[in-house]
Amino acid sequence: MTEKVVSDVRNVAIVGPYLSGKTTLLESLLFVTGAINRKGNVKEGTTVGDSSAEARDRQMSVEISAATTEYHDVRFTFLDCPGSIEFIQETYNALKGAGAAVVVCEPEVSRVLTLAPLFKFLDDWEIPHLVFVNKMDRAKDSFMDVLHALKAVSTRPLVPHQYPILKGLDPVGFIDLVTEQAYHYHGGSDPDPVPIPEELKQEEHQARQEMLEELANFDDRLLEELLEEIEPSPDEIVADLKMELGADLIVPVFMGVADSDYGVRPLLNALIREAPEPTTTADRRGITLHSGEPLAQVIKTYYTPQGGKMSLVRVWKGEITDNMTLNGVRIGGMYRMKGQQTETIQKAVEGDIVALSRMEGIQTGDTLTTGEGNLKSELPKAEQLPPVFALAIAPERRSDEVKISAALTKLLEEDPALAWEQNPDTHEIILWGQGEIHIKVTLDRLRRKYNLPMITQVPHVPYKETIRKPAPRVHGRYKHQSGGHGQFGDVYLDIQPMPRGEGYHFNDKIVGGVIPKQYIPGVEMGVREYLSQGPFGFPVVDIAVTLTDGSYHSVDSSEQSFKQAARLAMQEGLAQCEPTLLEPIASVEICAPTDFTSNMMQLISGRRGQILGYEPLENWKSWDKVLAYLPQAEMQDLIVELRSLTMGVGFFRWKYDHLQEVPDKLTDRLLAAAANGKVHSK
């Protein structure tokens, strides 16, 4: 490819719900622009996007796929983003580097709601975006009904750029509302111009007037022309569209059938004419430097079998050249990408999205510079989503245990929506993600990339124990004689329950030297060791233990013997204190459209939750937030059911809040399960 000037660069994210046809649209865009000679098929696993084994196994996007092409002397880099809500972190990261986005949706009113979180992110970050209503050949609802539904979930006004021409229910063309020229789709080339069908003239005129009135809300001159019934020129309308789209004030709407290339060329032409240039996007984001220093940001990290680590970066300012040092790391190679294919290049300019190899220590979201200019702060990153689904993992082969940490570290570099921990209570490795499919994809990568097959199970719940009543003056004596010096320890302990959340306290009230000071640490050690696994087999909390009395032997006593005496006293004493089981309770905020608020309430009540109230979700149009306490044991598949009840758009945030007694009717069942080593969530 020849190098282009800055004004001839566009980078566009292709986003939308699962099954809307984003990868098919990318394939069509690459075919129409000549980047590929033959279109691939998602079902056959032959597309440029979804090129990873995990994506092809599931016939769905699971990570960003970048592809660069040229059309009418403009260099495009398209970012095909996952549609599943479980991989939305990938989409958000990609959008932070995009100059514009094409939101792909199906012509089905009932599915439009699934776009709400995406529109919210685009509008919050002021990312210019267009809508492409795909699969018009399989429309379940009229274009205008779909447009009306889209307006209900977008905070920006939607402006139809086209009006459909149908033959029966089949789309055969469109009317361009800017030029008032009708076209018939023509496979393999630009659509053919035709006269506007007589029966559509009135509807087209009304749609065009609505478009002009929407544009006039941001242009006083156009408003004056409309009031004076002066017909604006197509060039003037295009200039308005470009200005208002670039400022994220409006959302133009297009249509087509990506599988047949219908509507793809008009979409490309609109992106050339109306999508903001790189300088416009950088200026709008306030990206400036006091020198010619280059500025870039990492939007995705890959670990490839052939090239090792690859960092996909958006160049915001200046030029990046091969072998340049960024953030103290020398670039190992620079490439344009087309799925898994790469093309070596020597230079990237403002607006380009390119891959840099062997950038060790560089993470997704990092701001990259040569360090010579006056960069005051890093570029903002997309918010990291909190994890909502977990599995406990263990290697099938014990010899692989030492490899897990390094492999998970690399996976987290590729996918920041993951997290993992070594749980200190259950001693399990817990892998956290955004849903069941997300975790399964990660496990597939562990097996394929790192030869680490895993055994999984539902994580154990970190139950605790406490006591309901005190046990004063509990006696423990340890005496053992085995030839030579024996062992002797003798203690009296007071055991008291503490308020919830107080933890553990040990006190020493020994007077007169009845137990020498050097043996008292042994008493505390014995108490602590016993409390690590109480009568029910779980750690004991919210308890105070006081050493009040005892005796010793001048020859046979030792710290170890007093430790054993303390354990015996605790074993006897806790049985008298009415031990009870505690479960962790989470503070949960569950968010969904208002239409599903009652579903959220029922979901919480059905999981032993305590509803604290609900209120409108701030800065979300027609969404509610329900506040509740929920036992951690009831949260394992909460996200699965929540999404099922809310068309996939509901989400929640949670954090540990407190411990609470397990209801008596559940305690016996849990203790029986604990005896068999099966105390999990639910």
VODO-499498 format. One line per 3 residues: for each residue x, y, z of C-alpha. Coordinates in steps of 0.25 Angstrom, whole numbers, plus 5000, padded with zeros to 4 digits. Layout:
REM residues N
X,Y,Z  ...
END
This chain:
REM residues 682
5000,5000,5000  5005,5014,4997  5006,5024,5009
4995,5034,5010  4994,5048,5015  4987,5050,5029
4974,5055,5023  4972,5042,5015  4972,5033,5027
4960,5027,5034  4958,5017,5045  4945,5011,5048
4940,5002,5059  4929,4992,5054  4920,4989,5067
4906,4984,5070  4899,4972,5076  4902,4958,5075
4897,4952,5061  4895,4966,5055  4905,4963,5044
4917,4971,5048  4927,4961,5043  4919,4959,5030
4919,4974,5028  4934,4975,5030  4936,4964,5019
4927,4971,5010  4935,4984,5012  4948,4977,5009
4942,4971,4997  4936,4984,4991  4949,4991,4994
4958,4980,4987  4965,4976,4999  4960,4961,4997
4957,4954,4984  4946,4945,4990  4937,4947,5002
4938,4937,5013  4926,4931,5021  4924,4932,5036
4919,4918,5037  4930,4912,5029  4940,4919,5037
4947,4926,5025  4945,4941,5029  4956,4951,5031
4949,4955,5044  4947,4944,5055  4960,4937,5051
4964,4931,5064  4961,4917,5067  4952,4921,5079
4943,4930,5070  4942,4920,5059  4938,4909,5068
4926,4917,5073  4923,4925,5060  4924,4938,5068
4934,4949,5070  4942,4948,5083  4953,4959,5081
4956,4971,5072  4959,4968,5058  4967,4979,5051
4967,4980,5035  4973,4991,5027  4968,4994,5013
4968,5005,5003  4956,5012,4995  4956,5024,4986
4970,5028,4991  4966,5027,5006  4972,5017,5015
4962,5010,5025  4965,5002,5037  4953,4995,5041
4952,4989,5055  4942,4977,5056  4937,4977,5070
4930,4965,5078  4915,4967,5079  4913,4958,5091
4911,4965,5104  4922,4956,5111  4933,4962,5102
4928,4976,5102  4941,4981,5109  4948,4978,5096
4938,4987,5089  4940,4998,5098  4955,4997,5097
4954,4998,5082  4945,5010,5082  4955,5018,5090
4964,5017,5078  4953,5019,5067  4950,5032,5060
4936,5027,5057  4927,5015,5059  4917,5008,5050
4906,5002,5059  4900,4989,5052  4886,4985,5056
4875,4976,5051  4862,4982,5045  4855,4976,5057
4848,4986,5068  4849,4975,5079  4864,4974,5078
4867,4989,5078  4868,4990,5093  4880,4982,5093
4887,4994,5087  4885,5003,5099  4898,5000,5107
4906,5002,5094  4899,5015,5090  4902,5020,5105
4916,5017,5104  4917,5024,5090  4910,5036,5095
4918,5037,5108  4931,5037,5101  4926,5046,5090
4930,5036,5079  4923,5039,5065  4915,5028,5060
4905,5023,5049  4895,5012,5049  4895,5002,5038
4881,4994,5038  4886,4981,5033  4878,4969,5028
4868,4977,5021  4864,4965,5013  4859,4958,5026
4852,4970,5032  4842,4967,5042  4838,4981,5044
4838,4993,5035  4850,5002,5034  4842,5014,5040
4837,5006,5052  4852,5001,5054  4856,5016,5053
4846,5020,5063  4851,5009,5073  4865,5013,5071
4861,5028,5075  4856,5023,5088  4869,5017,5092
4879,5028,5087  4881,5041,5094  4886,5047,5081
4876,5050,5070  4875,5039,5059  4875,5045,5045
4871,5035,5033  4881,5037,5022  4873,5027,5013
4859,5023,5010  4856,5008,5006  4851,5004,4992
4844,4991,4994  4838,4981,4984  4828,4973,4993
4836,4971,5005  4850,4970,4998  4859,4982,4998
4863,4986,4983  4869,5000,4986  4868,5013,4994
4866,5028,4992  4878,5037,4996  4871,5047,5005
4882,5057,5003  4882,5057,4987  4868,5052,4986
4873,5042,4976  4868,5028,4976  4877,5015,4973
4875,5001,4971  4884,4991,4977  4893,4985,4967
4902,4973,4971  4917,4975,4969  4917,4990,4966
4911,5003,4970  4896,5004,4971  4889,5009,4958
4882,5022,4958  4867,5021,4956  4855,5031,4957
4848,5032,4970  4836,5023,4970  4824,5031,4969
4817,5024,4981  4829,5028,4990  4831,5042,4987
4822,5047,4998  4828,5038,5008  4842,5042,5004
4839,5057,5004  4834,5055,5019  4846,5047,5023
4855,5057,5016  4849,5069,5023  4850,5062,5037
4865,5060,5034  4867,5075,5030  4859,5080,5042
4868,5071,5051  4881,5077,5045  4875,5091,5046
4875,5090,5061  4890,5091,5060  4891,5101,5048
4884,5115,5049  4887,5117,5034  4880,5104,5030
4869,5108,5040  4867,5121,5033  4866,5114,5019
4856,5105,5023  4847,5116,5029  4849,5124,5016
4846,5111,5008  4859,5112,5001  4864,5098,4997
4878,5095,5003  4888,5089,4993  4894,5075,4995
4908,5081,4998  4902,5089,5009  4895,5077,5015
4907,5068,5014  4915,5079,5021  4905,5080,5032
4905,5065,5033  4920,5064,5034  4921,5075,5045
4910,5070,5053  4914,5055,5052  4928,5059,5055
4923,5066,5068  4915,5054,5072  4902,5062,5071
4894,5053,5061  4894,5039,5057  4892,5037,5042
4885,5024,5039  4888,5015,5027  4882,5001,5022
4886,4989,5014  4889,4975,5013  4903,4972,5016
4903,4958,5011  4899,4963,4997  4908,4976,4998
4895,4984,4997  4897,4998,5003  4912,4996,5006
4917,5005,4996  4908,5017,5000  4913,5014,5014
4927,5015,5010  4925,5028,5002  4918,5034,5014
4930,5030,5023  4939,5037,5013  4930,5050,5012
4925,5051,5026  4933,5043,5037  4943,5052,5044
4957,5053,5040  4968,5049,5050  4972,5063,5053
4957,5066,5056  4956,5054,5066  4969,5058,5073
4966,5072,5074  4952,5069,5080  4958,5060,5090
4968,5071,5094  4980,5063,5090  4991,5073,5088
5007,5073,5090  5017,5084,5091  5026,5077,5081
5026,5068,5070  5027,5056,5079  5018,5044,5074
5006,5040,5083  4999,5027,5082  4991,5018,5091
4990,5002,5092  4976,4997,5089  4978,4982,5089
4989,4972,5092  4991,4959,5085  5000,4947,5087
5002,4941,5074  5008,4927,5071  5017,4933,5060
5020,4947,5064  5019,4946,5080  5014,4959,5086
5007,4969,5077  5001,4982,5082  4990,4989,5073
4992,5004,5075  4985,5016,5070  4994,5028,5066
4988,5041,5071  4999,5050,5068  5012,5051,5060
5019,5039,5053  5023,5026,5058  5035,5019,5051
5040,5005,5051  5051,5003,5062  5046,5015,5069
5047,5014,5085  5034,5017,5092  5032,5017,5107
5047,5012,5107  5043,5000,5099  5049,4998,5085
5039,4994,5074  5042,4980,5069  5034,4982,5056
5022,4990,5050  5010,4984,5043  4997,4987,5036
4987,4976,5039  4976,4969,5031  4971,4958,5041
4983,4949,5044  4991,4954,5032  5001,4965,5034
5008,4974,5025  5021,4980,5029  5022,4995,5028
5033,5006,5032  5024,5017,5037  5010,5020,5043
5004,5034,5043  4993,5041,5051  4980,5033,5050
4987,5020,5047  4984,5007,5055  4996,4998,5054
5002,4986,5061  5015,4987,5068  5023,4975,5072
5031,4971,5084  5027,4983,5093  5030,4976,5106
5024,4982,5118  5014,4990,5110  4999,4988,5114
4986,4990,5107  4982,5005,5110  4996,5010,5111
4999,5023,5106  5012,5023,5097  5022,5034,5094
5037,5036,5092  5038,5043,5105  5043,5056,5099
5031,5065,5099  5022,5071,5110  5012,5060,5112
5004,5064,5125  4996,5052,5127  4992,5039,5120
4981,5037,5111  4968,5032,5117  4965,5017,5117
4952,5010,5116  4947,5007,5130  4950,4992,5133
4938,4985,5135  4936,4978,5149  4936,4962,5148
4922,4956,5150  4925,4941,5148  4935,4931,5153
4940,4917,5153  4951,4910,5161  4961,4904,5152
4972,4894,5154  4982,4888,5144  4979,4873,5140
4993,4870,5141  5000,4874,5155  5013,4876,5148
5006,4888,5141  5004,4896,5154  5016,4904,5153
5012,4909,5139  4998,4915,5142  5002,4928,5148
5011,4932,5135  5000,4927,5126  4989,4935,5133
4997,4947,5133  4998,4947,5118  4983,4944,5116
4980,4956,5125  4989,4965,5116  4981,4960,5104
4968,4962,5112  4967,4972,5123  4952,4968,5126
4958,4955,5133  4964,4954,5147  4969,4943,5155
4972,4941,5170  4977,4930,5180  4966,4930,5190
4972,4931,5204  4960,4924,5210  4957,4913,5200
4971,4911,5195  4965,4911,5181  4970,4918,5168
4958,4926,5164  4957,4931,5150  4947,4943,5148
4941,4948,5136  4928,4954,5129  4920,4941,5127
4921,4926,5125  4925,4927,5110  4936,4937,5114
4942,4928,5124  4940,4916,5114  4948,4923,5103
4959,4927,5113  4960,4912,5117  4961,4908,5102
4972,4918,5100  4979,4912,5112  4978,4899,5106
4982,4903,5092  4992,4913,5094  4999,4908,5106
4996,4894,5106  4989,4895,5120  4976,4887,5121
4968,4891,5133  4958,4884,5142  4948,4894,5147
4937,4894,5158  4928,4904,5164  4936,4912,5174
4934,4908,5189  4927,4919,5197  4936,4924,5208
4927,4921,5220  4931,4925,5234  4927,4921,5248
4924,4929,5261  4918,4926,5274  4905,4931,5281
4908,4930,5296  4920,4931,5305  4928,4919,5312
4935,4924,5324  4947,4918,5330  4949,4906,5320
4960,4897,5325  4971,4891,5316  4982,4882,5321
4992,4875,5313  5001,4865,5320  5010,4855,5313
5021,4846,5319  5030,4838,5309  5043,4836,5316
5053,4847,5320  5046,4861,5320  5031,4861,5319
5021,4871,5314  5012,4879,5323  5003,4891,5320
4990,4896,5328  4981,4907,5324  4968,4914,5327
4961,4922,5316  4949,4931,5316  4942,4930,5302
4933,4942,5298  4925,4945,5286  4928,4958,5279
4920,4968,5271  4919,4964,5256  4931,4969,5248
4940,4970,5261  4949,4958,5257  4958,4952,5267
4964,4957,5280  4973,4950,5290  4975,4956,5304
4985,4951,5315  4981,4954,5329  4991,4945,5336
4996,4951,5349  5006,4946,5359  5014,4938,5349
5005,4926,5349  5009,4924,5335  5023,4929,5331
5022,4940,5320  5030,4932,5310  5019,4921,5310
5008,4931,5307  5011,4932,5292  5009,4917,5291
4995,4919,5297  4991,4929,5287  4997,4921,5275
4989,4909,5280  4976,4917,5280  4979,4923,5266
4981,4909,5260  4968,4904,5266  4960,4916,5261
4966,4914,5247  4956,4901,5246  4945,4902,5257
4935,4891,5260  4928,4892,5247  4941,4892,5239
4942,4907,5236  4950,4919,5241  4944,4924,5254
4942,4940,5255  4936,4950,5264  4941,4944,5276
4950,4948,5289  4958,4938,5296  4965,4942,5310
4975,4934,5317  4972,4936,5332  4979,4925,5339
4987,4912,5339  4999,4905,5344  5013,4900,5339
5024,4890,5342  5038,4895,5344  5044,4884,5336
5033,4878,5327  5026,4891,5322  5029,4898,5309
5023,4907,5299  5018,4895,5290  5011,4888,5302
5004,4901,5305  5000,4902,5291  4994,4888,5292
4987,4891,5305  4980,4903,5298  4975,4895,5286
4969,4885,5296  4962,4897,5304  4957,4903,5291
4952,4889,5286  4944,4887,5299  4939,4902,5300
4934,4904,5286  4925,4892,5287  4918,4900,5299
4917,4913,5292  4906,4909,5282  4914,4910,5269
4907,4915,5257  4910,4917,5242  4912,4930,5235
4911,4933,5220  4917,4945,5213  4907,4955,5208
4909,4964,5196  4904,4978,5194  4898,4978,5180
4894,4988,5170  4886,4982,5159  4883,4991,5147
4873,4989,5135  4863,4996,5127  4851,5001,5135
4842,4991,5128  4850,4980,5135  4850,4986,5149
4839,4976,5154  4848,4964,5148  4860,4969,5156
4852,4969,5169  4847,4955,5167  4861,4951,5164
4866,4956,5177  4855,4951,5185  4857,4937,5179
4871,4936,5183  4869,4940,5198  4872,4954,5196
4868,4966,5204  4863,4978,5195  4868,4991,5200
4861,5000,5190  4862,5004,5176  4863,5017,5168
4866,5023,5154  4880,5020,5149  4887,5033,5148
4890,5037,5134  4883,5025,5128  4870,5028,5120
4858,5019,5126  4867,5010,5134  4866,5006,5149
4876,5002,5159  4871,4992,5170  4880,4992,5183
4880,4979,5191  4888,4970,5200  4890,4956,5194
4897,4944,5200  4910,4940,5192  4905,4926,5191
4893,4931,5182  4902,4939,5172  4909,4929,5164
4900,4929,5152  4893,4942,5155  4898,4949,5143
4893,4938,5134  4879,4939,5139  4879,4954,5140
4883,4955,5125  4872,4944,5122  4862,4953,5128
4866,4966,5122  4869,4963,5107  4884,4962,5111
4886,4977,5115  4884,4976,5130  4897,4977,5138
4901,4978,5153  4912,4982,5162  4915,4976,5175
4925,4976,5187  4926,4968,5200  4918,4975,5211
4917,4966,5223  4915,4953,5229  4902,4948,5233
4896,4935,5240  4892,4924,5231  4877,4921,5233
4876,4908,5241  4868,4901,5231  4880,4902,5222
4891,4899,5232  4889,4884,5233  4890,4883,5217
4902,4891,5216  4910,4884,5228  4906,4871,5221
4912,4876,5208  4924,4881,5215  4927,4867,5221
4927,4862,5206  4936,4874,5202  4925,4880,5193
4921,4894,5199  4920,4902,5187  4911,4914,5182
4896,4910,5182
END
